[in-house]
Amino acid sequence: MEEHTPKFGGGANETILHPAVLVLMLLALVSFFVLPRKYVIVPVLVSMFLIPLGQQFLVAGVHLFVCRILILAAFIRALVSKEPKQKSNYAGGWNSVDTAFTCYVVISAAATMVLYPDVGALVNQIGFLWDYLLGYLLIRSLIQDDNDIFLAIKCFAGLMVLLAATMVIEQIKMVNVFGLLGGVNAVPEVRDGKIRSQAVFQHALTAGTFAATAIPLFFLLWKNGKAKGFSIVGIVAATVMTFATQTSTSLLTYAAGILAVILWPIRKKMKTVRWGLAAVLVGLQLTMKAPVWFLIARIDLTGSSSSYHRAELIDQFVNHFSSWWLIGTKDAATWGWDMWDAQNMYVSVGEAGGLAALVFYILVISRTFARLGDARKQAKDKKHEWFIWFLGAALFANVVAFFGVNYFDQSRMAWFALIAMICAYTTPITKPKLTFTHTDGPTDLQVVPAMYNSRPEPAKQHTVGSMSRHLFE
């Protein structure tokens, strides 16, 4: 356990940069500033998901990862391209989801620096803020409307075709193509005789959940008649990726996304479903010999899963509440066997930033679900309802995935993209609009909020001056 005690510093002692990665990086940098702003999301996603995370420059002892350089450059591009009449860089302006996410990231960074008061920790947390806060704000600024959403999803579909092909090669040849570039394992992990493909990702878990959580988004493309070809190839490629990882977390996430989609007929009864599920869990907690989260230990869809470790991780997290609730902990590795491996997003957030960080992270999820719920109730037709439902299914798939993985590599960019899609799509539906009405008097005007699906009655005609007549006509 001692060897897994958190330490900062170290890493590669030289630059790791493959010529192919250098070319792709330069092409991405140029495209950020040459392409119209609405297309910048494409080179951002392509570069993030085709460049191994370990590709880096070593400058004066500091590791400058290629992905971070690209995030910074793209963020600058998005920032300077803001139109003068544009009130905010983000669709719908700053909202409660953005606030909760920012608080979670800042609290986590501050807590870590308090736990580890040294230069290494400071540098590390600057990198964390760079990856999470800057990466999140970048994606939020690039996804502004429906067209951006469809473009991003089609980009994911194209990427998954390439990634699925390399994962099939891993299954056949035991060679990771991206590993030949450096910065990721060249030989995939084998557990109990099963090859766990990972492609460009740092682990098979993040590779599989990236694919599985995107399934509802590809259904969205099909249902809305937007690029059905992309929808088909995306679903096929994502399915291949999910099964090639040979991880129970990926398969459960895949099933959760599909289950959420097929619950569409009872969409208006989800409150009852949620309370029913809560009652079942409480009942199990009262009747089971072990805590209810040990149900996770019974899940093994591949015959090689570490399900018991996932249950034990939650159990130790709960039992050591007093150790981490204030500012997180640096002693998690001493809680038991393999407890250093916090492959649970909720546990990982709590250990890093304490209870406050965990609360804000849960608020990110709850406020995003709330936006979807409000938007679905106000949607003007089933087409919009379906759109919202598919986004909600993808969000639910991520919530399930968080019980078995934390997004410690470029998979987090897909999570940021989903939040940005939901904020962008729900804003014009839930945000009150202003419409002009008038009273029975000849000159009085009144401004009242009108919702997305409201139908104000035709204005009565009064003689209130040429400007007023023009307004009502």
C-alpha positions, 0 to 999 in steps of 0.5 A: 500500500505504501507504494501507492501513497499519492506523490507529486512530481516525477513523470517522463524525463524527456519530451515524448512527441511522435512526428505524427502527433506533432503534425496533427497538433500543428494542423489542429492549431491552424484550424482553430484560427482558420475555420469559422467558429462554429466548426472549431468543435471538430478539430478540438474533438478530433485532436483530443480523441486521437492524441494519446494523453502522454504526448508531451513537451518537457520544458524546464522540468515542466510537462506540457501535454499536447492536449493542454496546449490545444485546449488553451489555444482553442479557448483563446480562439473561442474567447476572441471570436465573441461577437460584440452583440453577444452577451455571453460566450456560453449558450444561455449565459452562465447558469447554475450548472456552470456555478456548481461545476466551477465550485466543484473544481476549485474546491477540489484543487484548493483542498488538494493544495492544503493536503499537500503544501508543496510546489509539486502539488501546486503544479499538479493542481494547475494542470487539474484546473487546466484540464477540467475548468478550462476544458469545460468552459471551452466545450461550453463556449463551442456548443451553442445550438442544435447545429453544434450538437449535431456536429459534435455527435457526428464527430463522435461517430466518425471518431468511434469508427477509427477507435473501434478499428484499432480496438479490433486490431488489439483483439487480433494482434495484441498491439495497440496502434496508439501505443506505437506513438507513445503515451499509452500502453502498446500492449493491451491488458489481459485479465483472466485470458480476456483482452481489454482493448483501450485504444487512445485512452489510458484504460479500457474502462474509460474507452468503454464508457466513452463509447457506451454513454454515446449510444443514446446520442446516436439514437438522437441522430436517427430519430431526428433524421439528422445524418442517419448514416452517422447514426448507424455507424456510430451505434455499430462502432460504439457497440464494438468498442464497448464489448472489446473493452471486456469490462462490466462497467462499460456493459452496464453503462451500455445497458443503462443508456438503452434502458433509459431510452425504452422508458420513454412511454412512462416518461410522465411517471418518472417521479413515481419510478424514482421514489419506487427505486428509492423505496426498494433500496431502503428495503434492501438495506433493511433486510440485507446482511451487508450494506445495499451497495454490496449488490455491486459485488454480485455483478460480473458480466465478463467473468473477469471483473473486480466487482467486489473491489467496487463495493468495498471501495464504497464501503470503506469510503462510507466507513472513513467519512470522518477522514475525508469529509472536510478537505479530502484525504491522502490516506485512502490507500491505507484503507484496505487492499487496492483502495488507492484505485478509486475507480468510482467517480463519486468516491474519487471526488470526495477523496480529492475535495471532501464533502463540499466538492462531492455535493457540488459534483452531485449538484452538477448532475441534479441541476442538469437533470432538472433542466431536462425535466423543465424543458421536457414539460415545456416542449412544444411537440414530441420531436423536442421531447424525444431530443430531450429524452435522448440527452437525458438517457445519455446523462443517466448512462454517465451516472451509472458509469460513475459507479465503476470509473472516474474520468481521468483521461480525455473521456472527460471531454465527452462528459463536458460535451454532454453537459454543454449540449444539455445547457444549449438545447434547454436554454431556448425552451426554459428561458422566459421570453418577453412579449408585449400585451396591452390592457383594455385602456387605449394607451397602456402597455404591459410586458409579461413573460411568455414561455416557449410553448405559450400562445398569446392571443392576438392583440386587440387593435387600439389607436395608440400612435403609429409606433404602437400600431406598427408594433402590434401589426 
